[in-house]
Amino acid sequence: MTLSAFLFQALNGLASASGLFFIAVGLSLIFGVTRIINIAHGSLYMLGTYIAYSFATRIGGGLGFWGGIVATALIVCVLGALIEILLLRRIYRAPELFQLLATFALVLVINDATLWLWGSEDLLGPRAPGLRGAVEIFGRQLPSYDLFLIVIGPAVLLVLHFALAKTRFGRLVRAATQDREMVGALGVNQAILFTSVFALGAALAGLGGALQVAREPATLATDLIAIGDAFVVVVVGGMGSITGAYLAAVIIAEVKALCIAIGVVDFGFITVNFSKLTLVAEFLVMAGVLIARPYGLLGRPQGAVRSVAEAEDPIRPAAPGLKALAVAVLALLMGLPLLAQASPYLLVLGIDVLIAVIFATSLHFIMGPGGMHSFGHAAYFGLGAYGAALMVKWLAVPMGLGLVAAPLIALAGALLFGWFAVRLSGVYLAMLTLAFAQIVWAAMFQWEGFTGGSNGVIGVWPPPPFNSAAVYYLLTLAIAVIAVLLLRRFLFAPFGYAMRAGRDSPLRAEAIGIDVKRVHWLAFAIAGGICGIAGGLFAFAKGSISPETIHVGRSIDGLVMVLLGGIQTLTGPIVGASVFATLQDTVMRQTEYWRALLGLIILLLVLAFPQGIVGAVAQIFGRRRSP
Amino acid sequence: MSLKPMLAVESLSAWYGAARILYDLNFHVARGEVVALMGRNGAGKSTTLKAIMGLIAQRQGSVHFNGEDVSRLKPFEIARRGLGFTPEDRRIFVDLTVMENLDIGRQPPRTFPDGAAAPSWTPEKLFTLFPNLAEMPNRLGGRMSGGEQQMLTVARTLMGNPLLVLLDEPSEGVAPLIVEQMANTIVELKKEGLSILLSEQNIHFARLVSDRVYVLEKGQIHWHGTMAQLDTNQDVQRAYLTV
């Protein structure tokens, strides 16, 4: 590895940094003013690449390419304004979790819309007219277009910086970032301000995506990869700081470029392929920054972003009627194998539902009573599933041992990630957990030699007698009941009270001697461990596990289950998981565009039933809160 | 006193969650009048001002400003009709300079219903009213003392050229010298023709500036009259105002 090769990679890194910057800065601006984390920002970036591709190939030439890039930014800008006006404007007063879910629903809808419009093939655009050549730098050929990208990032940074510092719009953005209500009370129409900031952020994302058209193919996987990277950049750079966003984009891109430049290194006792460690390196940078500066490099401490929704009622032990109902349902479930003689599929569905119940109740444990909105619960599902499957594959352990190991491995992962996560709150925590989940997913995906890469681990079948669906179903049922009762026990123990106290008022809880971070950390770990059981059961139920099954989509499924059921009660996640898993196994299998369908269901849920199914039922039966 | 009051509040009630804070308040402010809402901590003074400004989601009753019902309007719409609001916790934009803070409050000039021009403000004119601010046009809001912030928050509201200002606890938490300056400012604004509704705990301050007083306790108006009447009424003072 020569110095010149090193510097060359550094230039490459700078070119990538511009793309990262464009998406992160819009995300950061939008959050600052509207307090909405726009998860669909990566989708707008992806759309940018696709739209620019169409301009460049349909119209062609300099006009199609360069004019297309400008037109793309404008189109995405208008789309952003429409999203803000038609959707977000209705939910600014909703709990922040609903806002996050709504923007995630957009991710699903936009992804399927893109699939429908452009197809599933990766599309590589033409090279940039006028910049097709290359310049010789450090004895290597650097594409002129990369040089252009290196310059345009800082150029846009300068323009934005000037606009924020010197224009009235910029002053309003900065003022609203601090106190939007006061800005309104001074006569500023927030609706217009919000729409224009959202449109600006969307335009930047669209521009960033469009500029990639000559460098990387347009692919459907871009949306989540881009948003994951952007989250890391924003967390590292500091929320609301545009200079921080550029700085962080450069750091992250350089670290990645460096890993690729180092390549395979033989340390004598072990050979490490650094180019496969890009995501791990990104994580290490973020972890380091968060430990040293919890609000990012150039961010400043902000008051925790508390939702404007009303405080929740305390959870209560189930009424006798509900307990009786639970026993009846349990009896029915135990009898299910008898019914399954007629329809064997019923057992498969039953297993899926029970695994979903464990998954959702463990997520609800930290989300509801803990107030920690994890957007990366799939990580612990994945650690459990892969933990069990890999032990079977490499150590040939029996299923029992695998099922014991699953929660332990997930617990260890949750202890590690949770230590960082509980230091943050609200949307910061949500972003961080999502980033962790992306890392687990990437590790399973990239570490081919150990995890089987994209093929995953196969042949993880349970031994007799569990190879019979009925027996495995009963095993799952037993474990699910134990898991749910265990979580319930935690909640009504002093530990659970401490956890809720820490959620409702961290200051007061600490003043009476509760170590809030520690309690929440342990809660996070417990939830992760229980979730790992679900993962282990899943691996043996399906006989295989692949990266796709632990992708961010599963985290979001969990959120939908919890919100569908209602977050205020313990019954909520159980009902939500059952309804959702059943829907998923039946309705959504019928269409290729199940993502869009799921997205629309989420949007409907968010707009129409903010209290979830159980909340709505409780209201009908008159358990209304005072007006 | 003109026939139609500048601000007329009728059976105003407000809630925070399930807790009722205000109970059917009725009061008015005439044009050019300085009216004080007085009462102890937690009596509901700030909530009243916020409710008038549309900053409390759960409220009932009507608020007529300048002859128009504004009780269904959004805060920015209310502000644009010439109702200025200075919150008790000042809410200066700490990352913005003095000049930038003033710019956020800027609105077009206004006229009273009878066609007379309302006082119109520029940073220069405000700097003569608040000489301290003139010395620090480029200072960040976060680097100012409490008293300077208090002046800035009033100046920022005046940049909107309001017809009436809701002034929440202008004397709270600032040095005695600033309190005196603030009282002079209010008298000055009254001379310019502005109406002012202020919330106040300190009778010594209220005495310097107010024409009339409404006394609040537990979200209800228990007494109202002129400042002179309150001054001689020891019973009301003892029951609702002394600590």
Chai-1 contact restraints between the chains, C-beta under 6 A:
chainA,res_idxA,chainB,res_idxB,connection_type,confidence,min_distance_angstrom,max_distance_angstrom,comment,restraint_id
A,R171,B,E100,contact,1.0,0.0,6.0,A-B,restraint_1
A,R171,B,D103,contact,1.0,0.0,6.0,A-B,restraint_2
A,R174,B,D95,contact,1.0,0.0,6.0,A-B,restraint_3
A,A175,B,F93,contact,1.0,0.0,6.0,A-B,restraint_4
A,A175,B,L96,contact,1.0,0.0,6.0,A-B,restraint_5
A,A175,B,I104,contact,1.0,0.0,6.0,A-B,restraint_6
A,Q178,B,F93,contact,1.0,0.0,6.0,A-B,restraint_7
A,D179,B,R91,contact,1.0,0.0,6.0,A-B,restraint_8
A,M182,B,R91,contact,1.0,0.0,6.0,A-B,restraint_9
A,G184,B,P75,contact,1.0,0.0,6.0,A-B,restraint_10
A,G184,B,F76,contact,1.0,0.0,6.0,A-B,restraint_11
A,A185,B,M53,contact,1.0,0.0,6.0,A-B,restraint_12
A,A185,B,P75,contact,1.0,0.0,6.0,A-B,restraint_13
A,A185,B,A79,contact,1.0,0.0,6.0,A-B,restraint_14
A,A185,B,F85,contact,1.0,0.0,6.0,A-B,restraint_15
A,L186,B,A79,contact,1.0,0.0,6.0,A-B,restraint_16
A,L186,B,I104,contact,1.0,0.0,6.0,A-B,restraint_17
A,L186,B,G105,contact,1.0,0.0,6.0,A-B,restraint_18
A,G187,B,F76,contact,1.0,0.0,6.0,A-B,restraint_19
A,G187,B,A79,contact,1.0,0.0,6.0,A-B,restraint_20
A,G187,B,R80,contact,1.0,0.0,6.0,A-B,restraint_21
A,G187,B,Q107,contact,1.0,0.0,6.0,A-B,restraint_22
A,G187,B,G160,contact,1.0,0.0,6.0,A-B,restraint_23
A,V188,B,F76,contact,1.0,0.0,6.0,A-B,restraint_24
A,N189,B,F76,contact,1.0,0.0,6.0,A-B,restraint_25
A,E310,B,G17,contact,1.0,0.0,6.0,A-B,restraint_26
A,S626,B,A18,contact,1.0,0.0,6.0,A-B,restraint_27
